[in-house]
Amino acid sequence: MNELREIGELRDSGILSDEEFEAEKARLLQRSRDEATNKPTEQLSSSPPRAPQGLSVESRMAIQQAAADPSCELCGARPAAEITLRRLTGAVILFSSYRSNPILCASCGELATTEMQKQTLTKGWWSATAAVLNPVVVATNSNNKRKHQKRLRNGGY
């Protein structure tokens, strides 16, 4: 749904007209429905995402630029890059794990990593399995934070 938010921002900034926004929104929602029912809508390729053909040249360029230069999901700052963060919560017998892949700027990435580490370190020790996995999760988050910072220094996403 990040794409939907991006086209909404493009419409709000005047780059997309209401008609172009509605057409792109319908396409995204249909793709989402098709994915939910496992119907293929587009061929996967290694090339960057392309803007739909029914839009003006300026609108297509703006959509391609937004895909190439994503903004932070929390504050909207650029550059931003994806970071994978994990959290582990142990119970007496069982444990649960959570994984998140937000696109964040440097400061939001730092805050999100700190919060996930804090929750893992306080809640991740209460089962035998979680106690063994907890140091791995903490180390993985630290490593992912370093990778995120490196991606941001190299130009983002």
C-alpha positions in Angstrom: 0.0 0.0 0.0 3.1 2.3 -0.1 2.4 2.7 -3.8 -1.1 4.0 -3.0 0.3 6.5 -0.5 2.8 7.6 -3.1 0.3 8.3 -5.8 -1.9 10.1 -3.2 1.1 12.3 -2.4 1.6 12.9 -6.2 -2.1 13.9 -6.5 -1.9 16.1 -3.5 1.1 17.9 -4.8 -0.7 18.5 -8.2 1.5 16.2 -10.3 -1.3 13.7 -10.9 -4.8 14.8 -11.9 -7.8 13.3 -10.1 -8.5 11.1 -13.1 -4.9 9.8 -13.3 -5.0 9.2 -9.6 -8.3 7.2 -9.8 -7.0 5.2 -12.7 -3.8 4.3 -11.0 -5.6 3.5 -7.7 -8.0 1.2 -9.5 -5.0 -0.6 -11.1 -3.2 -1.0 -7.7 -6.4 -2.2 -5.9 -7.1 -4.7 -8.7 -3.5 -6.0 -8.5 -3.9 -6.4 -4.7 -7.1 -8.3 -5.2 -5.5 -10.5 -7.8 -2.5 -11.2 -5.5 -4.9 -12.2 -2.8 -6.5 -14.7 -5.0 -3.1 -15.8 -6.5 -3.9 -14.6 -10.0 -0.9 -13.3 -11.8 -1.3 -9.7 -13.0 2.1 -8.8 -14.3 5.2 -10.6 -15.3 8.0 -10.2 -12.8 11.2 -8.7 -14.2 14.4 -7.4 -12.9 13.9 -4.0 -14.5 12.6 -1.1 -12.4 8.9 -0.6 -12.0 7.2 1.2 -15.0 4.5 3.8 -14.7 1.2 3.0 -16.4 0.8 4.1 -20.0 -2.4 6.1 -19.7 -0.7 8.9 -17.7 1.0 12.1 -18.9 4.7 12.1 -19.4 5.2 14.3 -16.3 3.1 11.9 -14.2 4.9 8.8 -15.4 8.3 10.5 -14.7 7.1 11.5 -11.2 6.0 7.9 -10.4 9.2 6.5 -11.6 11.2 9.0 -9.6 9.2 8.1 -6.4 9.9 4.4 -7.0 13.6 5.1 -7.5 13.9 7.5 -4.5 11.6 6.3 -1.7 10.8 8.4 1.3 10.7 7.4 5.0 7.5 5.7 5.9 7.4 7.6 9.3 8.6 11.1 8.6 8.8 11.4 4.7 12.5 12.3 4.7 14.9 11.2 2.0 17.1 9.3 1.5 15.4 6.3 2.9 16.2 2.6 2.6 14.6 -0.7 3.7 15.7 -2.2 7.0 14.8 -5.6 8.4 14.1 -5.6 12.1 13.1 -8.5 14.3 11.6 -8.8 17.7 11.4 -11.9 19.9 9.0 -12.4 22.8 9.4 -15.4 25.1 6.6 -17.0 27.1 7.1 -19.8 29.6 6.6 -22.6 27.0 6.3 -20.8 23.7 7.8 -17.8 22.0 6.7 -15.5 19.2 8.8 -13.6 16.7 7.9 -10.5 14.6 9.6 -9.2 11.5 9.2 -5.8 9.9 10.7 -4.4 6.7 9.9 -0.6 6.8 11.6 1.9 4.5 13.1 4.5 6.9 15.5 7.4 7.0 18.6 7.3 9.2 17.1 8.9 12.3 13.8 6.8 12.1 15.9 3.7 11.4 17.9 4.4 14.6 14.8 4.9 16.7 13.1 1.8 15.3 16.1 -0.4 15.8 16.5 0.9 19.4 12.8 0.2 20.1 13.0 -3.4 18.7 16.2 -4.1 20.6 14.7 -2.8 23.8 11.6 -5.0 23.4 13.6 -8.0 22.5 16.0 -7.6 25.4 13.2 -7.1 28.0 10.7 -9.7 26.7 12.9 -12.3 24.9 14.2 -14.4 27.7 11.2 -16.2 29.1 11.4 -19.6 27.4 14.4 -21.9 26.8 14.2 -21.6 23.0 13.8 -17.8 23.1 16.7 -17.5 25.5 18.9 -19.2 23.0 17.6 -17.3 20.0 17.5 -13.9 21.7 21.2 -13.1 21.3 20.9 -14.1 17.6 18.0 -11.7 17.0 19.9 -8.8 18.8 23.0 -9.4 16.7 21.0 -9.7 13.5 19.2 -6.3 14.2 22.6 -4.7 14.9 24.0 -6.0 11.6 20.9 -4.9 9.7 21.2 -1.4 11.2 24.8 -1.2 9.9 23.7 -2.4 6.5 20.9 0.2 6.5 23.3 3.0 7.4 25.6 1.9 4.6 22.8 1.8 2.0 21.8 5.3 3.0 25.4 6.6 2.6 25.4 5.0 -0.8 22.3 6.8 -2.0 19.3 5.1 -0.4 17.1 2.1 -1.4 
